[in-house]
């Protein structure tokens, strides 16, 4: 039986809790290969597809709100990963 793909989903927000619309959310392998890419909705929501369980790197950026990336480990089911973007900030966690 084939294993169903999972997802990483959540919201992109400012430190004040305001949604960030139009943020680019790119899901990468630990080696840097792109798995999926979407743009956050008006409420800051996003969903990216994960082909199989394991570690991946959601990288989120918006021109007026900075960028942030952090490794997450996805199991059998959906993984919630909310992101806070700080204007002018760049934060990459290895």
Backbone bond lengths (Angstrom), bond angles and torsions (degrees), N, CA, C in turn:
res aa  C-N    CA-C-N  psi(-1)  N-CA   C-N-CA  omega(-1)  CA-C   N-CA-C  phi
1 X - - - 1.462 - - 1.524 109.22 -
2 X 1.314 117.01 131.29 1.460 121.33 177.70 1.520 110.09 -70.46
3 X 1.311 115.25 143.33 1.457 120.17 177.54 1.523 109.23 -85.29
4 X 1.308 116.14 130.34 1.465 120.41 -179.77 1.525 109.89 -69.05
5 X 1.307 115.77 145.67 1.456 120.96 175.57 1.521 109.03 -67.80
6 X 1.301 116.54 153.24 1.450 121.95 176.80 1.522 108.67 -109.11
7 X 1.327 115.74 -172.77 1.454 120.76 179.17 1.516 110.40 -140.87
8 X 1.342 114.75 156.06 1.454 122.67 165.49 1.518 104.60 -112.25
9 X 1.325 116.28 129.16 1.465 119.57 -178.94 1.513 110.20 -141.82
10 X 1.324 115.16 160.05 1.453 120.12 179.14 1.511 110.46 169.65
11 X 1.320 115.21 -157.31 1.455 121.96 -177.69 1.520 109.68 -127.84
12 X 1.323 116.51 144.24 1.460 122.81 172.91 1.519 106.14 -103.99
13 X 1.333 116.31 122.98 1.467 121.15 -175.98 1.532 110.71 -137.28
14 X 1.338 114.92 163.12 1.462 121.60 172.84 1.522 108.14 -83.32
15 X 1.351 118.85 169.72 1.462 120.63 176.18 1.538 112.59 -58.09
16 X 1.338 116.28 -24.47 1.473 120.31 179.39 1.524 112.25 -85.52
17 X 1.346 116.61 -1.02 1.461 120.24 178.61 1.515 114.65 90.05
18 X 1.339 117.02 6.10 1.458 120.14 178.98 1.530 109.67 -78.56
19 X 1.329 118.48 139.67 1.461 119.90 179.23 1.526 111.69 -67.68
20 X 1.331 116.06 146.16 1.458 121.94 175.90 1.528 107.00 -106.54
21 X 1.308 115.79 108.20 1.459 121.84 179.48 1.526 109.42 -86.57
22 X 1.334 116.92 139.24 1.454 121.27 175.34 1.516 115.31 81.03
23 X 1.335 117.58 14.04 1.468 119.51 176.27 1.528 108.95 -72.15
24 X 1.322 117.18 137.50 1.458 121.63 176.19 1.524 108.67 -80.73
25 X 1.329 116.45 125.08 1.461 122.29 178.27 1.531 106.26 -116.67
26 X 1.326 116.13 112.26 1.462 121.55 -178.91 1.513 108.55 -115.37
27 X 1.325 116.60 125.66 1.460 121.72 178.21 1.515 108.49 -97.72
28 X 1.342 115.78 123.64 1.461 122.65 -176.18 1.521 111.07 -120.16
29 X 1.337 116.25 154.02 1.459 120.24 169.66 1.522 107.48 -75.03
30 X 1.347 118.66 165.36 1.470 119.71 175.83 1.531 111.57 -57.66
31 X 1.334 118.47 -25.88 1.457 122.21 178.76 1.519 114.30 -85.98
32 X 1.352 117.10 -3.49 1.458 120.55 175.55 1.518 116.29 100.20
33 X 1.338 118.65 4.30 1.472 120.50 178.69 1.528 109.45 -79.83
34 X 1.329 116.95 133.34 1.468 121.51 -178.99 1.528 110.67 -73.60
35 X 1.338 116.09 129.09 1.457 121.99 177.68 1.526 111.75 -101.16
36 X 1.326 116.83 -38.12 1.462 121.42 -178.60 1.526 108.20 -161.68
37 X 1.340 116.05 158.34 1.470 120.85 177.59 1.514 108.21 -149.72
38 X 1.332 115.85 131.90 1.463 122.04 177.98 1.523 108.89 -139.93
39 X 1.328 115.50 174.07 1.463 122.42 175.74 1.522 107.18 -119.92
40 X 1.339 116.80 135.70 1.466 120.02 -178.39 1.530 111.07 -66.20
41 X 1.319 114.82 147.70 1.464 122.56 -178.04 1.528 111.29 -81.26
42 X 1.315 116.81 -179.23 1.468 122.44 -178.14 1.530 112.47 -56.75
43 X 1.345 117.43 -33.89 1.469 120.44 179.62 1.527 112.26 -89.61
44 X 1.348 117.11 7.02 1.460 121.83 179.60 1.522 113.64 86.41
45 X 1.338 117.94 -1.54 1.459 121.32 -176.58 1.525 111.64 -72.76
46 X 1.346 114.83 147.94 1.464 120.92 174.39 1.524 108.89 -148.29
47 X 1.333 116.08 157.15 1.463 123.41 174.42 1.528 106.96 -144.05
48 X 1.341 117.11 123.61 1.456 121.23 175.06 1.529 108.66 -119.72
49 X 1.333 115.77 144.65 1.459 121.43 -177.99 1.523 111.04 -83.68
50 X 1.345 115.50 139.72 1.458 123.10 176.88 1.526 106.89 -117.34
51 X 1.342 118.75 120.46 1.458 120.41 -174.92 1.524 115.04 -68.36
52 X 1.338 116.74 -27.81 1.464 119.75 -179.79 1.527 109.06 -160.23
53 X 1.347 117.51 158.83 1.471 119.98 178.43 1.522 111.29 -59.31
54 X 1.326 115.48 152.30 1.456 120.93 178.45 1.517 111.15 144.83
55 X 1.326 116.36 -168.05 1.456 122.25 -178.93 1.520 109.60 -91.54
56 X 1.330 115.39 137.65 1.467 120.94 176.89 1.530 107.98 -142.89
57 X 1.329 115.22 171.55 1.456 120.84 -176.63 1.526 109.93 -126.75
58 X 1.349 117.99 100.88 1.463 119.03 171.88 1.531 109.02 -78.31
59 X 1.330 116.25 121.09 1.462 122.26 178.08 1.528 107.46 -110.40
60 X 1.329 116.20 123.36 1.462 121.32 -174.38 1.522 109.02 -121.01
61 X 1.346 116.50 132.41 1.457 119.47 178.12 1.517 110.51 -147.31
62 X 1.314 114.54 148.64 1.463 122.52 174.55 1.518 106.41 -144.22
63 X 1.323 117.59 134.05 1.460 121.54 -172.15 1.525 113.62 -52.17
64 X 1.316 117.99 -39.38 1.466 120.10 -177.40 1.527 113.35 -98.41
65 X 1.337 117.50 4.86 1.468 120.06 -174.93 1.520 114.51 -130.26
66 X 1.331 119.04 9.68 1.453 120.66 177.19 1.516 112.54 81.39
67 X 1.339 115.80 -163.19 1.456 121.97 -176.62 1.517 110.31 -143.61
68 X 1.332 115.25 155.52 1.460 120.71 177.98 1.519 108.89 -154.86
69 X 1.316 116.43 140.96 1.458 122.23 176.24 1.526 108.41 -143.67
70 X 1.321 116.57 143.69 1.462 121.53 177.83 1.521 108.77 -154.77
71 X 1.325 116.74 139.08 1.457 120.30 177.29 1.532 110.11 -68.71
72 X 1.320 116.45 138.88 1.454 122.42 174.68 1.525 108.07 -130.56
73 X 1.330 116.01 151.69 1.455 121.11 176.71 1.519 108.46 -108.99
74 X 1.322 115.75 122.35 1.456 122.57 -177.27 1.520 108.77 -103.79
75 X 1.324 115.57 130.48 1.460 120.84 178.40 1.517 110.99 -96.43
76 X 1.311 115.68 -145.05 1.462 121.68 -177.22 1.526 113.27 -71.80
77 X 1.325 117.57 -28.24 1.462 120.19 -175.83 1.511 112.30 -113.31
78 X 1.321 116.72 -176.35 1.461 121.89 178.89 1.538 111.67 -58.98
79 X 1.316 115.93 147.81 1.468 122.10 179.40 1.529 108.66 -120.01
80 X 1.327 116.85 127.26 1.469 121.54 179.06 1.525 108.73 -90.13
81 X 1.337 115.99 127.97 1.466 121.46 179.86 1.524 108.14 -141.74
82 X 1.336 116.62 95.19 1.456 121.23 176.32 1.525 108.92 -82.95
83 X 1.335 116.26 145.93 1.469 121.58 -175.38 1.518 109.34 -127.03
84 X 1.334 116.11 133.28 1.463 121.82 175.69 1.519 108.17 -109.79
85 X 1.323 116.29 120.58 1.466 121.48 178.67 1.522 110.10 -102.64
86 X 1.327 115.99 133.39 1.454 122.87 178.48 1.525 108.50 -105.94
87 X 1.329 118.70 126.02 1.470 120.38 -179.15 1.522 111.63 -51.02
88 X 1.337 115.33 127.53 1.457 121.04 179.13 1.505 114.84 78.22
89 X 1.324 117.61 -3.93 1.459 120.55 -176.79 1.507 112.89 -92.63
90 X 1.346 115.21 150.53 1.453 122.18 172.99 1.521 105.96 -132.90
91 X 1.340 115.71 123.69 1.456 120.69 -176.48 1.519 108.48 -136.08
92 X 1.336 116.05 112.30 1.457 120.57 177.73 1.514 107.60 -119.37
93 X 1.325 116.92 123.26 1.451 123.17 -179.87 1.515 108.22 -106.81
94 X 1.319 117.74 128.16 1.474 121.60 -178.56 1.504 109.74 -93.18
